[in-house]
Amino acid sequence: MNRVSRQRTHNGWKHPIRFTFLIALTIGVAFNLYAGKDDCTNIDGDGAVPISEVNDESVGTANDYDEVVEEDDRKGVIYLALIGGSQPTPNACGLIPKNDASQWTGWGGPLNFDNVTIGEGATTRNHIVIGGTYFERGIGAHAIATLVYDLSGDNYRRFEAYVGMSDEKDPTGCNHGGSSDFTFSIDGKEAFKSERLTGSENNENIDAVKVEFDIPTGAKELTIVMGDGGDGVGCDHSTIGDAKLLTAQALAVEPANKLPTIWGHLKESY
């Protein structure tokens, strides 16, 4: 006989109010765990520059795509967010930065949605497309931007993402769709630094660059800096697709949707 059955036989359910309260409390805890999930959905609608799925994306068309990176629904995957998440312990939406929101974007703030680009202002956010790939989850900002994430809320083992320039500026923006460089540091030590990335080059879109590095045990914070590529901040719609922290639980399961590592300059500091 299990514990509940024994209690029922012994007490005859003499405390129905207490039992009802415990059920309500359990449901409440479960609800709070997933509260905010709706807040991390994308913009309502197609955005100022609608995305379009095609067989072969073109540099001459903004926000067309022929690859998709869907949300990673493995347990133990924690997405980086800006608005709907929480910190230092993430919620179902993800982990949000601990630094002041005024540092999150060099132009076009304050940021008001998750999983969107910077657009041309607060009412013009778009879905995230980098080099012909549509990312269901991600972060859009404008150089120069700094994001600092507290890593003390879980035992994170690895970080993965894709970086590049939003296709909303291709091909006319500043002649190359803007430029940026992306630096990721753990507790002040550089873990990854990209080359200077542009939206397009030689009349071709530039593919998103894969970022991946291990997170040392006891790490306290992750800092992301979206630079201006060394040529000023004009048109620099810097974008990070599928930015996520992985725990041991996530690493035990192979992701269902994964793009190959493209080019980039990986610097391991550990």
C-alpha positions in Angstrom: 0.0 0.0 0.0 1.5 3.3 -1.0 1.7 6.3 1.3 -1.3 8.1 -0.1 -3.5 5.0 0.3 -2.3 4.5 3.9 -3.1 8.1 4.7 -6.6 7.7 3.2 -7.3 4.6 5.2 -6.0 6.1 8.4 -7.5 9.6 8.1 -10.5 8.9 6.0 -9.8 12.2 4.2 -10.6 14.2 7.3 -8.7 17.2 5.9 -10.1 17.8 2.3 -9.3 21.5 2.5 -5.7 20.8 3.2 -5.5 18.2 0.5 -7.1 20.6 -2.0 -4.6 23.3 -1.0 -1.7 20.9 -1.7 -3.1 20.1 -5.2 -3.5 23.8 -5.9 0.0 24.6 -4.7 1.5 21.8 -6.9 -0.4 23.1 -9.9 0.7 26.7 -9.1 4.4 25.7 -8.8 4.1 23.9 -12.2 2.4 26.9 -13.8 5.0 29.3 -12.4 7.8 27.1 -13.8 6.5 27.7 -17.3 5.0 31.1 -16.8 6.4 33.5 -19.4 6.6 31.0 -22.2 4.1 33.1 -24.3 6.3 36.1 -23.8 9.2 34.6 -25.7 7.2 34.0 -28.9 8.1 36.1 -32.0 6.4 39.3 -33.2 2.7 39.0 -34.0 2.6 38.9 -37.8 5.2 39.0 -40.5 7.1 42.1 -39.4 8.0 45.2 -41.4 9.9 43.1 -43.9 8.1 39.7 -44.2 10.1 36.5 -44.4 9.5 34.2 -47.4 10.6 30.6 -47.9 12.1 29.9 -51.3 14.0 27.1 -53.0 17.1 29.2 -53.5 17.5 32.4 -51.6 18.8 35.5 -53.4 21.0 38.4 -52.3 18.6 40.7 -54.1 15.6 39.8 -51.8 15.5 40.8 -48.2 14.4 38.1 -45.7 14.1 35.2 -48.1 15.4 31.9 -46.8 15.9 28.3 -47.8 17.1 26.8 -44.5 15.4 26.8 -41.1 16.8 26.3 -37.6 13.8 25.4 -35.4 13.6 25.9 -31.6 15.7 23.2 -29.8 13.2 21.5 -27.5 15.6 19.1 -25.8 15.4 19.2 -22.0 18.3 21.1 -20.6 18.5 23.7 -23.4 18.3 27.2 -22.1 17.9 30.0 -24.7 19.3 33.5 -24.3 16.5 36.0 -24.3 16.0 39.7 -23.7 12.4 40.3 -22.6 10.4 37.2 -21.5 13.0 35.3 -19.6 14.4 35.6 -16.1 17.7 35.8 -14.3 19.8 34.4 -12.7 17.6 31.4 -12.8 16.0 31.1 -16.3 12.3 30.4 -16.9 10.8 28.5 -19.8 11.5 31.5 -22.1 15.1 31.6 -21.2 17.8 33.6 -19.5 17.9 37.4 -19.8 21.0 39.7 -19.3 21.9 41.1 -16.0 23.4 44.3 -17.3 21.5 47.5 -17.9 19.1 47.4 -20.9 20.6 50.6 -22.3 23.7 48.6 -23.2 21.9 45.9 -25.2 21.8 47.9 -28.4 23.7 50.8 -29.9 20.6 52.1 -31.7 16.9 51.4 -32.0 16.1 50.7 -28.3 14.7 49.9 -26.0 14.4 46.4 -27.2 10.8 45.2 -26.8 10.5 41.6 -28.2 12.4 38.4 -28.1 13.5 36.5 -31.3 13.4 39.5 -33.6 15.8 41.8 -35.4 16.4 45.4 -34.6 14.5 46.6 -37.7 14.3 50.3 -38.2 12.9 51.2 -34.9 10.5 49.9 -32.1 7.6 49.2 -34.4 9.5 47.5 -37.3 11.0 44.3 -35.7 11.4 41.4 -38.1 11.9 37.7 -37.9 15.6 36.6 -37.8 17.1 35.6 -41.2 20.9 35.4 -41.6 22.4 34.5 -45.0 19.3 32.6 -46.2 18.7 30.8 -42.9 15.6 31.5 -40.7 16.1 31.1 -37.0 13.0 30.6 -34.8 14.9 31.8 -31.7 17.6 34.4 -31.5 18.6 37.9 -30.5 18.6 41.0 -32.7 20.4 44.3 -31.8 22.5 47.0 -33.4 26.2 47.5 -32.9 27.7 48.4 -30.6 25.9 46.2 -28.1 26.9 44.4 -24.9 25.0 41.6 -23.2 26.0 40.1 -19.9 24.4 36.8 -18.8 24.6 35.4 -15.2 25.7 31.7 -15.4 25.1 30.9 -11.7 21.5 29.7 -12.2 22.4 26.3 -13.6 25.4 24.0 -14.4 25.9 25.0 -18.0 28.4 22.9 -20.0 28.3 24.4 -23.5 27.2 27.4 -25.6 26.1 27.3 -29.2 24.8 29.9 -31.6 25.1 31.4 -35.1 26.1 35.0 -35.8 25.9 37.3 -38.7 24.0 40.3 -40.2 20.3 40.5 -40.5 19.1 39.9 -44.1 16.6 42.8 -43.6 19.4 45.2 -44.7 20.6 43.2 -47.7 21.6 44.0 -50.3 21.4 47.8 -50.3 22.3 48.7 -46.8 25.7 50.4 -46.8 26.6 48.4 -49.9 27.1 45.2 -48.0 24.2 44.9 -45.5 26.2 46.2 -42.6 29.2 44.7 -40.8 29.9 43.5 -37.4 32.2 41.3 -35.3 31.1 39.1 -32.4 33.1 38.4 -29.2 32.1 35.9 -26.5 33.9 35.9 -23.2 33.6 33.8 -20.0 34.5 35.6 -16.8 36.7 38.1 -18.9 38.4 35.4 -20.9 37.8 35.4 -24.7 36.1 32.1 -25.8 35.2 33.0 -29.4 35.8 35.9 -31.7 34.4 36.1 -35.2 36.0 37.6 -38.2 34.5 40.9 -39.5 31.1 39.7 -41.0 29.1 41.5 -43.6 25.6 40.9 -44.9 26.9 40.2 -48.5 30.0 40.1 -50.5 30.7 39.8 -54.2 26.9 39.7 -54.8 26.3 36.8 -52.5 24.9 36.6 -49.0 27.2 35.7 -46.2 26.2 32.5 -44.3 25.7 32.5 -40.6 28.8 31.5 -38.7 28.6 28.8 -36.1 29.7 29.6 -32.5 30.4 26.9 -30.1 32.6 26.5 -27.0 32.7 24.7 -23.7 31.8 26.5 -20.4 34.2 25.8 -17.5 32.9 24.5 -14.2 32.1 27.4 -11.9 31.8 30.0 -14.6 30.0 33.1 -13.4 29.1 35.2 -16.5 28.9 35.2 -20.2 29.6 38.5 -22.0 28.7 39.1 -25.6 29.9 42.1 -27.5 28.5 42.9 -31.0 31.1 45.2 -32.5 30.9 47.5 -35.6 33.3 45.6 -37.8 35.8 48.4 -37.6 34.0 50.7 -40.0 31.4 52.5 -37.9 27.9 51.5 -36.9 26.0 52.3 -40.0 23.6 49.5 -41.1 25.0 47.2 -38.4 22.0 45.1 -37.7 23.9 42.5 -35.6 22.1 39.2 -35.1 22.6 36.0 -33.1 20.5 33.0 -34.1 19.7 30.0 -31.9 21.7 31.3 -29.0 21.5 28.7 -26.2 23.2 27.3 -23.2 23.4 23.5 -22.8 23.4 21.5 -19.6 24.6 17.9 -19.3 21.0 16.8 -19.9 20.8 18.5 -23.3 24.2 17.1 -24.3 23.0 13.6 -23.8 20.6 13.9 -26.7 21.5 14.7 -30.3 19.7 17.8 -31.6 17.1 17.2 -34.3 18.0 20.3 -36.4 21.6 21.3 -36.8 23.4 23.3 -39.4 27.1 22.4 -40.1 29.8 24.6 -38.8 30.6 27.2 -41.3 33.7 29.5 -41.2 34.9 31.6 -38.3 37.8 32.2 -36.0 37.5 30.0 -32.9 39.7 30.8 -30.0 39.7 28.4 -27.1 41.1 30.0 -23.9 40.7 27.0 -21.5 
